[in-house]
Amino acid sequence: MKKFLLFLGISLLIKISSACTNFLVTKSASGGCGNMISYAADSHTLYGALYHFPAADHLEGSFRDVYDWDSGKFMGRIPEVSHTFNVVGNMNECQVSIAETTYGGLDSLQSQAGAIIDYGSMIYIALQRAKTAREAIQIMASLAENYGYASEGESFSIADKNEVWIMEVIGKGNYEKGMVWVAKKVPDGYISAHANQARITTFNYQKVNRFDDKKADTFNSLDVVSFAIDHNFYKGSVKDFSFSDVYNPVDFEGARFCDIRVWAFFAAADPNNFGKKTAYWDYAKGNVQRKTPYKKGMCQTKENFPQNRLPLWIKPQYYVSVRGMMNQMRNHLEGTELDMSKDFGSGAFNCPYRFRPLTFEVDGKEYLNERTTATQQTGWVFVAQMRDFLPDYCGGLFWFATDDAANTVFAPFYCSITKIPYEYSSENGSMSKWSDNSSFWINNLIANFAYSRYNLVHPEIEKVQQKQEEEFVFRTSEIDKDASKKNKDEAVKFLGKIA
């Protein structure tokens, strides 16, 4: 409770741009684990619970109410489709999974009067309607076009059993209704990541989006470049246009607080090219190099774009397994000079956590805390695993954990289950109501024990954590075999009983 009360008191000081982390892994880079995406919901005041939207049929002409995902504010009504899919957490029964990180972007584009669709509603509406990642991209773009986009700039991870995509969007402010956006497919055999800094730079601009073309690897709003030119955000050619550098120019904080988490993931998978002795580490520490300086609010040109940014994706030196993904969500910059367990603030027990804000002043000088992948403000974290070699009802495996990733355990939930265990349910406890059998509150309590004596307590947690997750992975491999031999209805009942 002490941790929660302190978080509540300082939450207004926290920039939204410092929250959430996504890693993306394609099936040929996972060593047989399928496509995967990960997500940490780092909002300070978000209760850790596993959401569920049951499959449903809807009458012709029916509508759905839309509420802002963060505030609960009623936004408006939109027509409902005839059938919506079962959704467990951020994965649906077709093995489509979506995650996000907020990057904010240009100030003038962060709000849109009269818009109905916020980023959270966009995610869960798409999950209830999309059979594939490509369909999800189409649905998300259409929702914003028809009803307006009510959030700041967002990066989305969108994946199914066959493909992994990164989609970046930003609203058109009060210039026009809707949003500008671009989506790129991560090549099979590669990994990607984003963490509150837009990442897509140049891309092959599409005059027509061919969603049915299996070879198509890029989609975009048709005005993604012209909108920037018309409103003096960019001056240059379509070929040289960079989505990230125009709509969310990276600065010291974007590199040091955001892209450093991308660097940590890449460095673990390919230490030869992304280790701490490389130029990429210099960038991750905040040294953004430009040919021509950039000042906030100025019109961007090719000469203003950074010259030393991290690539959007890399081919890993090592496979990234599902357990590897879990452990990468626990990174605190260990082994670098920014290792938070080694600096002055770690105290007598080498604790790699700092209360916020990230920046602060002492005697007129500004200082900073590092923003690592694992953080105390996490409400929940997941690794979504989509496997094309199993039927959808057991191919989609949603590994879910509550509170701080470093001091919790990922538990497996199949995408077809129709009821959430009470311990993980949103009906069990809340941020202001303690529950003795709530996964979030139990893990929150355990994490608080660790923070007070970290080098003594965390190793004991880690032993149990790693053993349990190893057992879960082994056990699910046996469950996969049993479930895949059954028909869908029998398998769903079977998987529901063991959830």
C-alpha positions as CSV (number, residue, x, y, z in Angstrom):
1,M,0.0,0.0,0.0
2,K,2.9,2.4,0.8
3,K,4.1,2.1,-2.8
4,F,0.6,2.7,-4.2
5,L,0.1,5.9,-2.1
6,L,3.5,7.3,-3.1
7,F,2.8,6.6,-6.8
8,L,-0.6,8.2,-6.5
9,G,0.9,11.4,-5.1
10,I,3.5,11.8,-7.8
11,S,1.6,10.4,-10.8
12,L,0.7,13.9,-12.0
13,L,4.4,14.6,-12.5
14,I,5.0,11.8,-14.8
15,K,5.1,12.2,-18.6
16,I,3.0,9.7,-20.4
17,S,5.8,9.4,-23.0
18,S,7.9,7.4,-20.5
19,A,5.3,4.6,-20.1
20,C,5.1,1.2,-21.8
21,T,7.5,-1.1,-23.8
22,N,7.0,-3.4,-26.7
23,F,9.3,-6.1,-28.2
24,L,8.4,-7.9,-31.4
25,V,9.8,-11.3,-32.5
26,T,9.0,-13.1,-35.8
27,K,8.7,-16.9,-35.9
28,S,12.0,-17.6,-37.6
29,A,13.8,-15.6,-34.9
30,S,12.1,-17.3,-32.0
31,G,13.5,-20.8,-32.3
32,G,10.1,-22.5,-32.8
33,C,8.1,-20.4,-30.4
34,G,6.1,-18.7,-33.2
35,N,5.5,-15.0,-33.6
36,M,5.6,-13.0,-30.3
37,I,5.0,-9.5,-29.0
38,S,5.4,-8.2,-25.5
39,Y,4.0,-5.3,-23.6
40,A,4.3,-3.6,-20.2
41,A,1.5,-1.3,-19.1
42,D,3.4,1.2,-17.1
43,S,0.8,3.8,-16.1
44,H,1.4,4.1,-12.3
45,T,-2.4,4.0,-11.5
46,L,-3.5,1.0,-13.7
47,Y,-4.8,-2.0,-11.9
48,G,-3.3,-5.3,-13.1
49,A,-6.1,-7.5,-14.3
50,L,-6.8,-9.8,-17.3
51,Y,-9.5,-8.4,-19.5
52,H,-12.0,-10.6,-21.3
53,F,-14.5,-9.8,-24.0
54,P,-16.7,-12.9,-24.9
55,A,-17.6,-13.7,-28.5
56,A,-21.0,-12.4,-29.3
57,D,-23.6,-12.0,-32.1
58,H,-25.3,-8.6,-32.6
59,L,-28.5,-7.6,-34.2
60,E,-28.4,-5.7,-37.4
61,G,-28.5,-2.0,-36.7
62,S,-27.1,-2.3,-33.2
63,F,-24.6,0.2,-31.8
64,R,-21.8,0.0,-29.3
65,D,-20.9,2.7,-26.7
66,V,-17.3,3.9,-26.8
67,Y,-15.5,5.0,-23.6
68,D,-12.0,6.5,-23.4
69,W,-9.8,3.7,-22.2
70,D,-7.8,5.8,-19.7
71,S,-10.4,8.0,-18.2
72,G,-13.7,6.1,-18.7
73,K,-15.3,9.1,-20.3
74,F,-18.1,8.4,-22.7
75,M,-17.0,9.3,-26.2
76,G,-19.9,8.3,-28.4
77,R,-21.6,5.5,-30.3
78,I,-20.6,3.6,-33.4
79,P,-22.3,0.8,-35.4
80,E,-21.6,-2.7,-34.2
81,V,-20.7,-5.6,-36.5
82,S,-22.7,-8.8,-36.7
83,H,-20.2,-10.9,-34.8
84,T,-17.3,-10.2,-32.4
85,F,-14.6,-12.5,-31.4
86,N,-13.5,-13.8,-28.0
87,V,-10.7,-11.7,-26.6
88,V,-8.4,-12.7,-23.7
89,G,-6.2,-9.9,-22.6
90,N,-4.8,-8.4,-25.8
91,M,-5.3,-11.5,-28.0
92,N,-8.3,-12.8,-29.8
93,E,-9.4,-16.4,-30.6
94,C,-7.9,-16.0,-34.2
95,Q,-4.5,-15.4,-32.6
96,V,-4.4,-11.7,-33.4
97,S,-2.6,-9.7,-30.7
98,I,-2.1,-5.9,-30.4
99,A,0.0,-3.9,-28.0
100,E,1.0,-0.2,-27.9
101,T,3.4,2.5,-26.6
102,T,2.5,6.2,-26.5
103,Y,5.0,8.6,-28.0
104,G,2.9,11.8,-27.9
105,G,4.4,13.6,-31.0
106,L,3.9,17.2,-32.2
107,D,1.9,19.2,-29.7
108,S,-0.6,20.6,-32.2
109,L,-1.6,17.0,-33.2
110,Q,-2.2,15.5,-29.7
111,S,-5.9,16.3,-29.4
112,Q,-8.9,16.4,-31.7
113,A,-12.3,18.0,-30.9
114,G,-15.2,15.7,-31.4
115,A,-13.2,12.5,-32.0
116,I,-14.6,9.3,-30.6
117,I,-11.9,6.7,-31.0
118,D,-9.0,6.7,-28.5
119,Y,-6.1,4.3,-28.7
120,G,-7.4,1.8,-26.2
121,S,-10.8,1.5,-27.8
122,M,-9.1,1.2,-31.2
123,I,-7.1,-1.8,-29.9
124,Y,-10.0,-3.7,-28.3
125,I,-12.5,-3.0,-31.1
126,A,-10.0,-4.2,-33.6
127,L,-9.3,-7.4,-31.6
128,Q,-13.0,-8.1,-31.4
129,R,-13.3,-7.8,-35.2
130,A,-10.1,-8.8,-36.9
131,K,-9.2,-12.3,-38.2
132,T,-5.6,-11.3,-39.2
133,A,-3.1,-8.6,-38.4
134,R,-3.7,-7.0,-41.8
135,E,-7.4,-6.8,-41.0
136,A,-6.6,-5.2,-37.7
137,I,-4.6,-2.5,-39.5
138,Q,-7.5,-1.8,-41.9
139,I,-10.0,-1.7,-39.1
140,M,-7.9,0.7,-36.9
141,A,-7.3,3.1,-39.8
142,S,-11.0,3.0,-40.8
143,L,-12.2,3.7,-37.2
144,A,-10.1,6.9,-37.0
145,E,-11.1,8.0,-40.5
146,N,-14.8,7.6,-39.8
147,Y,-15.0,8.7,-36.2
148,G,-11.9,10.8,-35.5
149,Y,-8.8,9.9,-33.4
150,A,-8.9,11.1,-29.8
151,S,-5.4,10.2,-28.5
152,E,-1.8,11.2,-28.8
153,G,0.7,9.6,-31.1
154,E,0.9,5.8,-30.7
155,S,3.1,3.0,-31.9
156,F,1.3,-0.4,-32.2
157,S,2.6,-3.9,-32.3
158,I,0.1,-6.0,-34.4
159,A,0.7,-9.7,-35.0
160,D,-1.0,-12.9,-35.9
161,K,0.3,-16.5,-36.4
162,N,1.8,-15.6,-39.8
163,E,2.9,-11.9,-39.6
164,V,4.2,-9.3,-37.3
165,W,3.6,-5.6,-38.0
166,I,4.5,-2.2,-36.4
167,M,2.0,0.6,-37.1
168,E,2.5,4.2,-36.1
169,V,-0.2,6.8,-36.0
170,I,-0.8,10.4,-34.9
171,G,-4.0,12.4,-35.1
172,K,-4.5,15.4,-37.4
173,G,-5.3,17.7,-34.4
174,N,-8.0,20.2,-35.2
175,Y,-6.8,20.6,-38.8
176,E,-8.9,17.6,-40.0
177,K,-10.7,14.6,-38.7
178,G,-8.8,11.3,-38.4
179,M,-5.1,10.4,-38.3
180,V,-2.0,9.9,-40.5
181,W,-0.3,6.6,-40.2
182,V,2.2,4.1,-41.6
183,A,2.5,0.3,-41.0
184,K,5.5,-1.9,-41.9
185,K,5.8,-5.7,-41.7
186,V,8.7,-7.0,-39.7
187,P,10.6,-9.4,-42.0
188,D,10.6,-13.0,-40.9
189,G,13.7,-13.9,-39.0
190,Y,14.0,-10.4,-37.5
191,I,13.1,-8.7,-34.3
192,S,11.9,-5.1,-33.6
193,A,10.9,-2.9,-30.6
194,H,9.4,0.4,-29.6
195,A,9.2,2.2,-26.3
196,N,7.5,5.6,-26.4
197,Q,9.5,7.0,-29.3
198,A,8.2,6.7,-32.8
199,R,10.5,4.4,-34.8
200,I,9.4,4.2,-38.4
201,T,11.6,6.5,-40.5
202,T,11.6,6.3,-44.3
203,F,9.3,3.8,-46.0
204,N,8.1,2.9,-49.5
205,Y,5.1,5.2,-49.8
206,Q,2.0,3.5,-51.1
207,K,-0.4,5.3,-53.5
208,V,-2.8,2.4,-53.1
209,N,-2.9,0.0,-50.1
210,R,-3.0,-3.6,-51.4
211,F,-4.1,-5.4,-48.2
212,D,-4.9,-8.6,-50.1
213,D,-1.4,-8.8,-51.7
214,K,0.6,-11.2,-49.6
215,K,3.8,-9.6,-50.8
216,A,2.8,-6.1,-49.6
217,D,4.9,-5.1,-46.6
218,T,4.0,-1.5,-46.2
219,F,0.7,0.4,-45.8
220,N,0.0,4.0,-45.1
221,S,-2.6,6.7,-45.1
222,L,-2.6,8.4,-48.5
223,D,-2.0,11.8,-47.0
224,V,0.8,10.8,-44.5
225,V,3.3,13.0,-46.4
226,S,1.1,15.6,-48.0
227,F,-0.5,16.5,-44.6
228,A,3.0,17.2,-43.1
229,I,3.9,19.4,-46.1
230,D,0.6,21.3,-46.2
231,H,0.9,22.2,-42.5
232,N,4.6,23.1,-42.6
233,F,5.8,20.1,-40.6
234,Y,8.1,18.9,-43.4
235,K,9.7,20.3,-46.5
236,G,11.2,17.8,-49.0
237,S,10.5,14.8,-51.2
238,V,8.2,11.8,-50.6
239,K,11.2,9.6,-50.9
240,D,13.1,11.3,-48.1
241,F,10.1,11.6,-45.8
242,S,10.6,10.1,-42.3
243,F,7.4,9.5,-40.3
244,S,9.2,9.4,-36.9
245,D,11.5,12.3,-37.6
246,V,8.7,14.6,-38.8
247,Y,5.8,13.7,-36.4
248,N,7.9,12.8,-33.3
249,P,11.5,14.2,-33.6
250,V,13.8,12.3,-31.3
251,D,15.7,14.4,-28.7
252,F,17.9,13.5,-25.7
253,E,14.9,12.2,-23.7
254,G,13.6,10.2,-26.6
255,A,16.9,8.4,-26.9
256,R,17.9,8.1,-23.2
257,F,14.5,7.3,-21.7
258,C,12.8,5.5,-24.6
259,D,15.1,4.1,-27.3
260,I,17.5,2.9,-24.7
261,R,15.0,0.1,-23.9
262,V,15.0,-0.8,-27.6
263,W,18.8,-0.8,-27.5
264,A,18.8,-3.2,-24.4
265,F,16.6,-5.7,-26.3
266,F,18.8,-5.5,-29.4
267,A,22.0,-5.7,-27.5
268,A,20.9,-8.9,-25.8
269,A,20.0,-10.5,-29.1
270,D,23.0,-9.2,-31.1
271,P,25.8,-8.1,-28.7
272,N,28.4,-7.9,-31.4
273,N,26.7,-5.1,-33.3
274,F,24.7,-3.5,-30.5
275,G,26.8,-3.9,-27.4
276,K,27.9,-1.1,-25.1
277,K,31.1,-0.6,-27.1
278,T,29.2,0.3,-30.3
279,A,28.0,3.7,-31.6
280,Y,24.4,2.6,-30.9
281,W,25.1,2.7,-27.2
282,D,26.3,6.3,-27.6
283,Y,23.0,7.1,-29.2
284,A,21.0,5.3,-26.5
285,K,22.7,7.4,-23.9
286,G,21.2,10.5,-25.5
287,N,23.8,11.6,-28.0
288,V,21.6,12.3,-31.1
289,Q,23.7,13.4,-34.1
290,R,22.2,15.7,-36.8
291,K,23.8,17.4,-39.7
292,T,21.7,20.4,-39.0
293,P,20.3,21.2,-35.5
294,Y,16.6,20.9,-34.9
295,K,14.6,23.2,-32.7
296,K,11.2,22.2,-31.4
297,G,8.4,23.4,-33.7
298,M,10.5,24.1,-36.8
299,C,9.8,22.6,-40.2
300,Q,11.7,19.4,-40.7
301,T,14.0,18.7,-43.6
302,K,16.2,15.7,-44.5
303,E,19.1,17.6,-43.0
304,N,17.5,17.8,-39.6
305,F,17.0,14.0,-39.3
306,P,19.3,12.1,-36.9
307,Q,22.2,10.3,-38.5
308,N,22.8,7.6,-35.8
309,R,19.4,6.2,-34.9
310,L,18.8,2.5,-34.1
311,P,17.5,0.5,-37.0
312,L,13.8,-0.4,-37.0
313,W,14.6,-4.1,-36.9
314,I,17.6,-6.4,-36.7
315,K,18.4,-10.0,-37.4
316,P,19.3,-11.5,-34.0
317,Q,22.5,-13.4,-33.3
318,Y,20.6,-15.7,-31.0
319,Y,17.0,-17.0,-31.0
320,V,14.6,-15.1,-28.7
321,S,12.5,-17.8,-27.0
322,V,9.3,-17.2,-25.1
323,R,11.2,-17.3,-21.8
324,G,13.8,-15.1,-23.3
325,M,11.1,-12.5,-24.0
326,M,9.9,-12.7,-20.4
327,N,13.4,-12.1,-19.1
328,Q,14.0,-9.2,-21.5
329,M,11.0,-7.5,-20.0
330,R,13.0,-7.5,-16.7
331,N,16.0,-5.5,-17.9
332,H,17.5,-2.8,-15.7
333,L,20.5,-2.0,-17.9
334,E,22.5,-4.6,-16.1
335,G,26.2,-4.7,-17.2
336,T,26.4,-1.1,-18.4
337,E,27.6,2.0,-16.7
338,L,24.0,3.0,-16.3
339,D,23.1,-0.1,-14.3
340,M,20.7,1.2,-11.7
341,S,21.8,-1.3,-9.1
342,K,25.3,0.1,-9.1
343,D,24.8,3.9,-8.8
344,F,24.6,6.1,-5.8
345,G,20.8,5.9,-5.7
346,S,20.7,2.1,-5.3
347,G,21.4,2.4,-1.6
348,A,22.8,-0.2,0.7
349,F,20.8,-3.0,-1.0
350,N,21.6,-2.3,-4.7
351,C,18.0,-1.6,-5.6
352,P,17.5,-0.8,-9.3
353,Y,14.4,1.3,-8.9
354,R,13.8,5.0,-8.4
355,F,10.7,6.9,-7.5
356,R,9.7,9.4,-10.1
357,P,9.9,12.0,-11.6
358,L,12.6,11.0,-14.1
359,T,14.3,14.4,-14.0
360,F,14.8,16.6,-11.0
361,E,16.8,19.7,-9.9
362,V,19.3,20.1,-7.0
363,D,21.0,23.4,-6.4
364,G,19.9,24.6,-9.9
365,K,21.3,21.7,-11.7
366,E,19.2,19.1,-13.5
367,Y,19.7,15.4,-12.9
368,L,17.9,12.3,-14.2
369,N,17.0,8.7,-13.2
370,E,17.2,6.0,-15.9
371,R,14.0,4.6,-17.4
372,T,14.5,0.9,-17.8
373,T,12.3,-1.8,-19.2
374,A,11.4,-3.2,-15.8
375,T,9.8,-0.5,-13.6
376,Q,7.8,-0.4,-10.4
377,Q,4.9,1.4,-12.0
378,T,3.8,-1.5,-14.2
379,G,0.2,-2.6,-13.8
380,W,0.5,-5.7,-15.9
381,V,2.8,-7.2,-18.5
382,F,2.4,-9.9,-21.2
383,V,4.1,-12.0,-23.8
384,A,1.7,-13.0,-26.6
385,Q,2.7,-16.1,-28.5
386,M,1.0,-16.9,-31.8
387,R,1.8,-20.3,-33.4
388,D,0.9,-21.3,-36.9
389,F,1.6,-25.0,-36.3
390,L,-1.3,-25.4,-33.9
391,P,-5.1,-24.8,-34.3
392,D,-6.1,-21.3,-33.3
393,Y,-7.9,-22.3,-30.1
394,C,-4.6,-23.6,-28.6
395,G,-2.1,-21.9,-30.9
396,G,-2.6,-18.5,-29.2
397,L,-1.0,-18.5,-25.8
398,F,-1.2,-15.3,-23.7
399,W,1.5,-15.2,-21.0
400,F,0.3,-12.7,-18.4
401,A,1.7,-11.2,-15.2
402,T,0.7,-8.4,-12.9
403,D,2.9,-5.6,-11.3
404,D,6.6,-5.3,-11.8
405,A,7.9,-7.8,-14.5
406,A,11.1,-8.5,-12.6
407,N,9.4,-9.6,-9.4
408,T,6.4,-11.5,-10.8
409,V,5.6,-14.7,-12.7
410,F,4.1,-15.0,-16.2
411,A,1.2,-17.4,-16.3
412,P,-0.2,-19.0,-19.5
413,F,-3.8,-18.4,-20.7
414,Y,-5.1,-19.8,-24.0
415,C,-6.8,-17.4,-26.4
416,S,-10.0,-19.4,-26.5
417,I,-10.9,-19.6,-22.8
418,T,-14.2,-18.1,-22.0
419,K,-13.8,-17.3,-18.3
420,I,-10.9,-15.5,-16.5
421,P,-9.7,-17.0,-13.2
422,Y,-11.0,-14.9,-10.3
423,E,-7.4,-14.2,-9.1
424,Y,-6.8,-12.3,-12.3
425,S,-10.2,-10.8,-12.8
426,S,-11.0,-7.1,-13.0
427,E,-13.9,-7.9,-10.6
428,N,-11.4,-8.9,-7.9
429,G,-10.0,-5.8,-6.1
430,S,-9.0,-2.4,-7.6
431,M,-6.3,0.2,-7.2
432,S,-8.2,1.4,-4.1
433,K,-9.5,-1.9,-2.8
434,W,-7.2,-4.6,-1.4
435,S,-7.9,-8.3,-2.1
436,D,-6.1,-11.2,-0.4
437,N,-6.4,-13.3,-3.5
438,S,-5.8,-10.8,-6.2
439,S,-2.8,-11.6,-8.4
440,F,-2.0,-7.8,-8.6
441,W,-2.0,-7.1,-4.9
442,I,-0.1,-10.3,-4.0
443,N,2.6,-9.5,-6.5
444,N,2.6,-5.8,-5.5
445,L,3.2,-6.9,-1.9
446,I,6.0,-9.2,-2.9
447,A,7.7,-6.5,-5.0
448,N,7.5,-4.1,-2.0
449,F,9.4,-6.7,0.1
450,A,12.0,-6.8,-2.6
451,Y,12.5,-3.1,-3.0
452,S,13.4,-2.7,0.7
453,R,16.2,-5.3,0.7
454,Y,16.7,-5.9,-3.0
455,N,20.0,-7.8,-3.1
456,L,18.7,-10.2,-0.4
457,V,15.1,-10.6,-1.4
458,H,15.0,-10.4,-5.2
459,P,17.4,-13.4,-5.8
460,E,14.9,-15.6,-3.7
461,I,12.0,-14.3,-5.8
462,E,13.9,-15.0,-9.0
463,K,14.7,-18.6,-8.1
464,V,11.0,-19.4,-7.7
465,Q,10.0,-17.2,-10.7
466,Q,12.3,-19.0,-13.1
467,K,11.4,-22.4,-11.9
468,Q,7.7,-21.8,-12.2
469,E,8.0,-20.3,-15.7
470,E,10.1,-23.2,-16.8
471,E,7.5,-25.6,-15.5
472,F,4.7,-23.6,-17.2
473,V,6.5,-23.8,-20.5
474,F,6.9,-27.6,-20.2
475,R,3.4,-28.1,-19.0
476,T,1.8,-26.0,-21.8
477,S,3.7,-28.1,-24.4
478,E,1.9,-31.2,-23.0
479,I,-1.4,-29.3,-23.0
480,D,-0.9,-28.2,-26.6
481,K,-0.6,-31.9,-27.6
482,D,-3.7,-32.9,-25.8
483,A,-5.8,-29.9,-27.0
484,S,-4.8,-30.2,-30.6
485,K,-6.2,-33.7,-30.8
486,K,-9.7,-32.5,-29.8
487,N,-12.3,-30.7,-31.8
488,K,-12.7,-27.0,-31.1
489,D,-15.6,-27.2,-28.7
490,E,-14.0,-30.0,-26.7
491,A,-10.7,-28.2,-26.6
492,V,-12.2,-24.9,-25.4
493,K,-13.9,-26.7,-22.5
494,F,-10.7,-28.6,-21.7
495,L,-8.5,-25.4,-21.8
496,G,-11.1,-23.5,-19.7
497,K,-10.9,-26.1,-16.9
498,I,-7.1,-25.8,-16.6
499,A,-6.9,-22.0,-16.9
